[in-house]
Amino acid sequence: MDFSTYFRDYPNAEGRFGEFGGAYLPPELQTVFVEIDRAYHQICHSSRFISELRRIRKEFQGRPTPIYYCERLSQSLNTGCHIYLKREDLNHTGAHKLNHCMGEGLLASFMGKKKLIAETGAGQHGVALATAAAYFGLKCDIYMGTVDIAKQAPNVARMKILGARVIPVTKGLQTLKEAVDAAFEAYLNEYQDAIYCIGSVVGPHPFPLMVRDFQMCVGIEAREQFQAMTGEMPDAICACVGGGSNSAGLFAPFLGDPVDIYGVEPLGRGSGHGEHAASMTYGKKGVLHGFESMLLQEQDGSASPVYSVASGLDYPAVGPEHAFWNQIGRVKYVTCDDRDAIDAFFKLSRLEGIIPALESAHAIAYALKWGRENQGRTILANCSGRGDKDIDYVMENYGIPEI
């Protein structure tokens, strides 16, 4: 594929990346999403909007985030491989999520909305959106499964401190999928005064496009920084993939480059039913939450139960653009199980002094695996978030390994 016109051609006017994407909406929301689409396309080409977003990124978020060479982690492989990290854990609020939340908050203000509504799994999207709401003077409701509320107590506290209402979701598995269900249901009743700020490159058009665009600062920075640091491009890049926002942001600017790209899905406890959330690896095409993509599903087409040690990855579908990249062969999707993610969590902490989010640990685990198999080559992994939120859960469930 010729990627020189990629961003002009995808998604198309119907919000489709090839056969994936679209907008499957109840009648009462169809005009609402058309309004959002029009507003976004009006402001995304506005120099005033772009200048304001750049100012926010620099002065409030602390961008650009750096690239870091993991010298001791690389040496531990004894293969001559070099592992680099894009340090999104140093972005304000501790993860990549603020990149699109500030953009969505700015869009909501432009549209005259008074409230931001969202779901969250690991809590990083919820914290980021609560931060954006405080910044723009908007109300904020965050829907979160009770299982994730128990796992992510520090982030729940942060959301409340920032002024958001955290609304427990008690249906089903009480995790991310159910939180999305509840947030959509609430939005149906409040769309005139609120905007639903989807937390990943999922959902009905135009959200996969919008979130990708807002997250592309990650890859644009990384591409420039890596060449400035090393004089060349990395041999490979990788990032974790749940819905796929951090990975889409990293991958998109590298699509036309001679770089191998790997999306790392959560294999959880294994390949059994309900034991993982690897929708690209084990799913099939289906519709969920208003979009068509690869979906882990039952025989009747409903979403299957999913699991991952990382709350931000336990979602039964994946962004439609990821499904498209997989179909055309540009990105290879691989898996990492809980055990390897926990091992990478401690390795990066002990060897580099960086405690990653459990989501990010999946990408770092794959970078270690790739490094063992690719002597003398370089890989850039996205450290999409910091692990403060996971420390209590890890200590309670895995303890601290002896040195």
ZIQUICOR-V685376 format. One record per run of one state. SS is the DSSP state (A for helix, B for strand, O for the rest). FROM is the first residue (numbers start at 0). TO is the last residue. If there is no record, write none. Layout:
ss=[SS,SS]
from=[FROM,FROM]
to=[TO,TO]
This chain:
ss=[O,A,O,B,O,B,O,A,O,A,O,B,O,A,O,B,A,O,B,O,A,O,B,O,A,O,B,A,O,A,O,B,O,A,O,B,O,A,O,A,O,B,O,A,O,B,O,A,O,B,O,B,O,B,O,B,O,A,O,B,O,A,O,B,A,O,B,O,A,O,B,O,B,O,A,O]
from=[0,2,9,15,17,19,21,26,43,46,61,66,69,70,75,81,87,90,94,95,97,111,114,120,123,136,138,145,151,152,161,164,169,175,190,193,196,206,215,216,230,235,241,244,254,259,268,278,282,283,288,290,295,296,297,302,303,310,313,316,317,319,328,331,337,352,355,356,357,373,377,383,384,386,387,398]
to=[1,8,14,16,18,20,25,42,45,60,65,68,69,74,80,86,89,93,94,96,110,113,119,122,135,137,144,150,151,160,163,168,174,189,192,195,205,214,215,229,234,240,243,253,258,267,277,281,282,287,289,294,295,296,301,302,309,312,315,316,318,327,330,336,351,354,355,356,372,376,382,383,385,386,397,402]
